[in-house]
Amino acid sequence: MSAENTLQMIAQSRRLGPPAAYRTKSHVPSPEAYHALYRESIEFPERFWNRIADELVWQARGETVIEGDMPDFRFFPGSFINVCENCVDRWAADPHFANKVALFFEGENGERRALTYRQLHGEVQRCANALISLGLQPGDVVSVYMQNLPETFVVLLACLRTGILYNTVFAGFSPEALRERIVSSGAKLVVCANGSYRRGKVLRLKETVDRALEDVTTVRHVVVLRRVPDLETPMTPGRDLDYDHLMAGARRVHEPARLECNAPGLLIFTSGTSGKPKGIVHAGGGFLLGTYAYTKYQLDLRPEDVYWNTADIGWLTSHIFVLVGGLACGVTTILYEGALDHPHPGRLYEIIERYRVNKLFSAPTAYRMLMKHGEDISHRYDLSSLELMASVGEPLNPEAWHWLYRVVGGGRAVINNTWGQTETGGTPLASLPGAIDMKPGSCGVPFFGHAVDVVDAGGQPVPDGVPGFLVIRNVFPTLARDVYGDRDRYVNSYFSQMPGMYFTGDSAVRDADGHFWVLGRVDDVINVSGHRISTMELESSLIQHPAVVEAAVVGQPDEVRGQVPVAFVTLDKGYRPGPDLEDALKAQVVHDIGSFARPERVFFVEAMPKTRSGKIIRRMLREILRDGEVHGDRTGLEDAEILDRLVADITER
């Protein structure tokens, strides 16, 4: 992106402050409070993290807060803490919380359930004993292939309670994707549902597991939850066990295991946006420490909130802000199984109205889906309970931001657009919603204890308004501790480019107010005839056209200009592709940015290749353009079936 266009984009973004009523009940109620606490957290990080630790329950806690530096570091070394105890036990033991609803569940098929903290505590203890009865020990890996269900949370909390390392796999991945994760992690147990409801259909998850386990020798047992009671479910004698039968025979009391703060707690694979997925290892205690802080301050979560994070449990966002962060804050949270616009386009609004949700967290793709369905649908529901809407994943473009603010939030709800990665285990950039003014398109400001910076190729800071590499200069509790089974890949991927810093792989710019604007992956910057332009800027221009629902831009090699931009767009149902529309979209980019940025081609496609977290996998678009096929890893796709159609659409034109 050229500096001129970057500054223009930032200058056009007006600042919007949170309502005064919101500020008064925010954990950080003013800019002065944020800046004072941020300075302290950077200058005296031990003091800051000690205060956060004071709010948690420890089994044993030493005096050392931080030991070592990148890539070998530890938080509270030699101290012991159990994640499950902090998320469940302490609330179940409190008479003010014990009978409070921890989880409201709603299925796409209309089923509704609720679990109080006391009930959740009982289920988790039985599940912990069930896992141990199968011979599992701390450090063993369990692969969990389930959708958003209360039982899924019970299994994961039981793993955190016992020190068993879990790996969730999105319940929609192919047998090949599931097999790769099982084999790479050496999982000894798979827990799955027999089926899942999705857009009125039943997905046969157990059959996918059976295909994935062909010739896999490490898995001793498969525990099957019969989510769909009348679904014929194949069971392998001696290997497969029924979840309900296993739970019925388990002892009801299990004390939380004594776990060192830096012991591995969970394993989650990156989504395959670049090459073979990496098994990212997060420390259990460190993950709790950081996610509790992110969730408390960035979402202003309080026990009285009714909170809905729409993320699938196969995406780390759900672990950060719901399973660990949300429950550690003692809130009531909602789990939803199925598509957010099924069986009707107002489904998301309906759930907000029914439960009086006041904090909503979703992905830009979901918010743009609401836009696509139109404003009239939102008027049929009472959305007045909403106080905050957060976003993470793809950039939330300004047009969608303003629509969300006006239509869904009624011009009164705070919008918090955040930035984070699987590797960061949280969102190092976000607005502190009661303290920092909102800027549509911005990812906010650095979180406490995170020294975020924008630097040049030599690691030196660049001036405000100048794009550069996004880095984090200090360690923080949720930063990934390893790539499972491949320490060299961990070090080389994140710490070799700029020694002494965490290299995010993203480009960004910081404005004069200290807000950060994340522009995309470093390899998503195109150099056209000497002009460096971010794909985000091109995509933002294209999506402003009323015909365009979604846009992705990649660079294609060109002998004369070095690279030329090529655009891929999905259209609103009221528009048809054709040469006239292609010319109009090219003209829009020229008008917004300049003639040098004119796309060489515009491909109209039915859908984009995306990860489950909603990120467009531009690497695949580049491979199709170059070779007519996808060579690299494709296991991270939300919908693998679109690839053949996409290849045909592009190569035929």
SVG drawing of the C-alpha trace seen along z (x, -y; Angstrom):
<svg xmlns="http://www.w3.org/2000/svg" viewBox="-41 -13 59 69">
<polyline fill="none" stroke="black" stroke-width="0.4" points="0.0,0.0 1.3,-3.5 1.8,-5.8 -0.5,-8.4 -3.4,-6.0 -2.9,-4.6 -3.0,-8.1 -6.1,-8.9 -7.9,-5.8 -7.0,-6.7 -8.0,-10.3 -11.4,-9.4 -12.2,-7.3 -14.0,-9.4 -13.7,-8.7 -16.8,-7.6 -16.7,-7.5 -18.6,-5.0 -21.9,-6.1 -21.4,-7.8 -23.5,-5.2 -21.2,-2.5 -18.1,-4.2 -19.4,-4.3 -19.5,-0.5 -16.4,0.3 -13.4,1.9 -11.3,-0.9 -13.5,-4.0 -11.3,-6.6 -8.3,-7.1 -6.2,-8.3 -6.9,-5.1 -5.9,-3.0 -2.7,-4.8 -1.6,-4.8 -2.3,-1.1 -0.7,-0.3 2.6,-2.2 2.8,-0.4 2.2,3.0 5.1,2.5 7.5,0.9 6.6,3.2 5.1,6.4 5.7,8.5 3.5,6.1 0.7,6.2 0.6,10.0 0.8,10.5 -2.4,8.4 -4.1,10.5 -2.9,13.7 -4.3,12.4 -7.8,12.7 -7.3,16.4 -7.2,19.5 -3.7,21.1 -2.7,24.4 0.8,23.1 2.3,19.8 5.9,18.7 7.5,15.3 8.9,15.4 6.5,14.0 8.5,14.1 11.6,16.2 13.5,16.2 12.8,14.5 11.8,15.4 11.6,18.2 12.2,19.9 10.2,18.2 7.9,19.2 5.3,17.4 5.1,18.2 7.6,21.0 7.2,23.6 3.7,22.4 0.7,24.6 -2.8,23.8 -5.7,25.8 -7.6,24.2 -10.8,26.2 -10.8,25.2 -10.8,21.6 -13.5,22.0 -15.9,24.3 -15.1,25.2 -14.7,21.8 -18.1,20.7 -19.8,24.0 -18.5,23.6 -19.9,20.0 -23.6,19.9 -24.1,16.8 -23.0,18.6 -23.7,22.3 -27.2,22.2 -26.4,19.5 -26.6,20.8 -23.2,21.3 -24.3,22.5 -27.4,22.0 -27.5,24.4 -29.7,24.0 -29.5,26.4 -30.4,25.7 -33.2,28.3 -34.8,26.2 -33.5,28.2 -32.7,26.1 -30.8,26.9 -29.2,25.2 -26.4,26.1 -25.7,24.3 -22.2,24.0 -23.1,26.7 -24.4,29.1 -21.4,28.4 -19.1,29.2 -20.7,32.5 -20.5,33.5 -16.9,32.5 -15.8,34.5 -17.5,37.6 -15.9,37.1 -12.5,36.7 -12.9,40.0 -14.1,41.6 -11.0,40.4 -8.7,41.7 -10.5,45.1 -9.5,45.4 -5.8,45.3 -5.1,41.7 -2.5,39.8 -1.3,36.2 0.4,35.2 -1.5,37.8 -3.5,36.3 -7.2,36.5 -8.7,35.5 -12.2,34.0 -14.3,34.0 -17.5,32.4 -19.7,29.3 -20.8,26.7 -22.5,28.9 -22.5,28.8 -20.9,32.2 -18.0,30.8 -17.3,28.3 -17.5,31.0 -14.9,33.1 -12.5,30.2 -12.8,29.0 -12.2,32.6 -9.0,32.7 -7.9,29.4 -8.8,30.8 -6.6,33.9 -3.7,32.5 -4.6,34.4 -3.7,32.4 -6.7,31.9 -6.9,31.0 -10.2,29.9 -10.9,30.5 -13.6,28.7 -16.6,31.1 -16.8,30.6 -13.2,31.3 -12.6,34.2 -11.3,37.7 -7.9,36.7 -7.8,33.5 -8.9,35.3 -6.4,38.1 -3.5,35.7 -4.2,34.1 -4.7,37.4 -1.4,38.8 0.6,35.6 -0.5,35.4 -0.2,39.1 -3.7,39.0 -4.7,42.0 -8.4,41.2 -11.0,39.6 -14.2,38.2 -16.9,37.4 -20.6,36.9 -22.3,39.4 -23.8,36.6 -24.4,32.8 -27.2,30.7 -26.2,28.2 -28.6,26.3 -31.3,28.8 -29.1,31.8 -27.4,34.3 -23.6,34.6 -22.4,38.1 -19.4,37.4 -18.8,40.9 -18.4,42.2 -15.8,39.5 -13.9,40.7 -14.0,44.3 -12.5,43.3 -9.9,41.1 -8.8,44.0 -8.1,46.5 -4.5,47.7 -4.1,45.4 -2.6,47.5 -2.2,44.9 -5.9,44.5 -7.1,47.0 -10.7,45.9 -13.4,43.8 -16.0,42.3 -19.2,41.6 -22.0,39.1 -25.3,40.0 -26.3,36.4 -28.7,37.7 -30.6,40.5 -32.1,42.2 -29.0,42.0 -27.6,45.4 -24.1,45.3 -21.4,47.9 -19.5,49.0 -16.3,51.1 -16.4,53.7 -13.6,53.3 -12.6,49.8 -15.8,47.7 -17.6,46.7 -20.9,44.9 -20.5,41.6 -23.6,41.8 -22.8,45.4 -19.2,44.3 -20.4,41.3 -23.0,43.4 -20.4,45.7 -17.9,43.0 -17.3,41.9 -18.8,38.5 -15.9,36.9 -12.5,35.9 -10.1,33.4 -8.4,31.1 -4.9,32.2 -1.9,30.3 -0.5,28.8 2.6,26.6 1.6,23.2 3.7,23.8 2.7,27.4 1.0,27.9 -2.7,27.4 -4.1,27.5 -3.0,28.2 -4.6,26.6 -3.6,26.7 -3.3,23.6 -5.8,23.6 -3.5,24.1 -3.3,20.6 0.3,21.2 1.7,24.7 1.3,27.7 -0.8,27.0 1.2,26.5 0.2,28.0 0.4,24.9 1.0,25.7 -0.3,23.4 0.6,23.6 -2.5,24.4 -1.8,21.9 -0.4,19.2 -3.4,19.6 -5.8,19.1 -3.8,16.1 -3.9,14.3 -7.4,15.2 -8.9,14.2 -7.3,10.7 -8.3,10.4 -11.9,11.4 -12.3,9.3 -10.9,6.0 -11.6,6.2 -15.2,7.4 -15.8,5.8 -17.3,9.1 -19.0,9.2 -20.9,12.1 -24.3,10.5 -23.7,10.5 -25.4,12.8 -22.7,13.4 -22.6,15.1 -19.5,15.8 -20.6,17.5 -17.3,19.2 -17.2,22.9 -15.2,24.9 -12.9,26.0 -11.6,22.4 -9.3,21.1 -11.4,18.0 -14.0,20.2 -11.3,21.5 -10.0,18.0 -13.2,16.1 -15.7,18.8 -14.4,22.1 -11.5,20.5 -11.8,16.7 -15.6,16.6 -16.1,19.2 -13.2,17.8 -15.1,14.6 -18.2,16.4 -20.6,15.3 -23.6,16.9 -22.7,17.9 -24.6,19.3 -23.7,22.3 -25.3,22.6 -25.1,25.6 -25.7,25.0 -25.7,22.2 -26.4,18.7 -28.9,17.9 -30.8,21.2 -33.7,22.2 -34.4,18.5 -32.2,15.4 -33.2,13.9 -32.0,16.8 -29.1,14.8 -31.4,11.9 -34.0,14.4 -31.4,15.8 -30.3,12.3 -33.9,11.4 -34.7,14.7 -31.8,14.6 -31.4,10.8 -27.8,11.1 -25.8,8.0 -22.3,9.0 -21.9,10.5 -18.7,11.7 -18.5,13.0 -16.5,12.9 -16.7,10.3 -18.0,13.0 -21.0,13.4 -21.6,9.7 -21.4,9.3 -24.0,12.2 -26.4,10.1 -25.8,7.2 -26.5,9.5 -29.9,10.5 -30.9,6.9 -31.9,4.3 -35.6,5.1 -35.1,8.5 -33.4,6.9 -36.4,4.6 -38.5,7.7 -36.6,8.3 -35.8,6.5 -32.0,6.0 -32.0,3.3 -30.1,5.5 -26.9,5.3 -24.2,3.2 -21.1,4.5 -20.3,6.3 -16.8,7.7 -15.1,9.0 -12.1,11.0 -10.8,12.8 -10.8,11.0 -10.7,7.2 -14.1,5.7 -14.4,3.3 -15.7,-0.2 -18.9,0.3 -19.8,3.4 -18.7,1.6 -21.1,-1.3 -24.0,0.9 -23.5,3.0 -23.2,0.0 -26.4,-1.6 -28.6,1.3 -27.8,4.0 -26.4,1.8 -28.9,-1.0 -26.1,-3.6 -25.6,-2.9 -23.6,0.4 -19.8,0.3 -18.0,2.1 -14.7,3.7 -12.7,4.8 -9.8,7.0 -6.7,8.6 -5.1,11.9 -3.7,15.2 -3.7,18.8 -0.2,18.4 -0.9,15.4 -3.6,17.2 -5.6,14.0 -6.1,10.5 -3.0,8.3 -4.8,5.5 -8.3,4.3 -10.2,1.3 -10.7,1.0 -14.4,0.4 -15.0,-2.0 -11.8,-3.9 -10.7,-4.1 -12.7,-5.8 -13.8,-3.5 -12.4,-4.0 -14.1,-2.0 -11.4,0.3 -8.9,-0.1 -7.9,2.9 -7.6,0.6 -4.6,0.3 -2.1,2.7 -3.4,4.7 -1.9,4.4 1.5,6.1 1.9,6.3 4.7,4.2 3.3,4.1 5.3,2.2 5.5,1.6 9.0,2.0 11.0,2.1 12.9,5.1 15.8,4.4 13.5,4.4 13.7,0.6 10.5,-1.3 8.9,-3.1 7.1,-6.5 3.4,-6.7 1.4,-6.4 4.1,-4.3 3.3,-0.6 5.7,2.0 5.9,5.4 3.8,6.0 5.8,7.4 5.5,7.9 8.7,7.1 8.0,8.9 6.7,12.2 3.1,12.6 1.3,15.6 -0.7,16.8 2.1,16.7 2.5,20.2 5.2,22.3 6.0,24.7 5.0,26.5 4.0,30.0 6.9,32.3 8.8,29.7 10.8,27.2 12.9,26.0 9.7,25.0 8.5,23.1 11.7,21.1 12.2,20.6 8.5,19.6 8.2,16.9 11.6,15.8 14.3,16.1 13.2,13.3 13.7,10.6 15.6,12.0 14.2,10.9 10.7,10.2 7.7,12.3 7.2,11.9 3.5,12.0 3.8,12.2 1.3,9.4 1.8,5.9 0.3,2.9 0.4,-0.8 0.0,-2.8 -1.7,-6.2 -1.0,-9.4 -3.6,-8.4 -1.8,-5.1 -4.5,-3.0 -3.2,0.0 -4.5,0.9 -3.6,4.4 -3.4,4.6 -3.0,8.3 -0.3,10.9 3.1,9.7 2.8,11.8 -0.6,10.0 1.2,6.8 1.5,6.4 4.3,4.4 2.8,2.9 5.4,0.8 7.1,-0.2 3.8,-1.0 3.4,1.2 -0.3,1.7 -2.1,3.9 -4.7,6.4 -6.9,5.0 -7.0,1.6 -8.0,3.1 -10.6,5.4 -12.1,2.4 -12.6,0.5 -14.2,3.4 -16.6,4.3 -18.0,0.7 -19.7,1.5 -23.3,2.6 -22.9,5.7 -20.0,7.2 -20.6,9.2 -17.0,10.4 -13.7,9.7 -10.2,11.2 -7.2,9.9 -3.9,11.6 -0.8,10.6 0.0,12.3 3.6,12.0 3.9,9.7 7.0,9.2 6.5,5.5 5.0,4.3 6.4,7.0 3.0,7.9 -0.6,7.1 -3.6,7.4 -6.2,10.0 -9.6,9.9 -12.0,12.5 -15.5,11.4 -18.8,13.0 -21.9,11.1 -25.1,10.1 -28.0,12.3 -29.4,9.3 -26.4,8.9 -25.1,11.0 -21.5,11.3 -20.4,9.9 -18.0,7.7 -19.9,4.5 -19.7,5.3 -16.1,6.2 -15.3,2.9 -17.3,1.1 -15.4,2.8 -12.0,1.9 -13.2,-1.7 -14.1,-1.7 -10.6,-0.7 -9.1,-3.3 -11.4,-6.0 -10.6,-5.0 -6.9,-4.3 -5.4,-5.1 -4.9,-3.7 -1.8,-1.8 -4.0,0.4 -6.5,1.4 -7.1,5.2 -5.8,7.1 -8.8,9.5 -11.9,9.8 -13.2,13.4 -16.7,13.9 -16.9,16.9 -19.6,18.6 -17.5,18.9 -14.0,18.2 -11.7,20.8 -11.9,20.1 -10.7,21.4 -13.4,22.1 -12.4,18.9 -13.5,17.0 -10.1,16.2 -9.8,16.3 -6.9,18.6 -5.4,16.4 -2.5,18.8 -5.0,21.2 -6.2,18.5 -2.5,17.8 -1.9,21.5 -5.0,21.8 -4.0,18.8 -0.5,20.0 -0.9,23.8 -4.6,24.4 -4.8,26.5 -4.0,26.4 -0.8,28.1 -0.4,27.1 -2.4,28.2 -6.1,28.0 -7.2,29.6 -8.0,26.2 -10.8,25.5 -14.3,24.9 -15.8,26.4 -13.4,28.6 -16.1,29.1 -15.8,25.6 -12.2,26.1 -13.2,28.1 -15.8,25.5 -13.4,22.7 -10.7,24.3 -13.2,24.8 -14.5,21.2 -11.0,19.7 -9.3,22.0 -12.2,21.8 -11.9,18.0"/>
</svg>
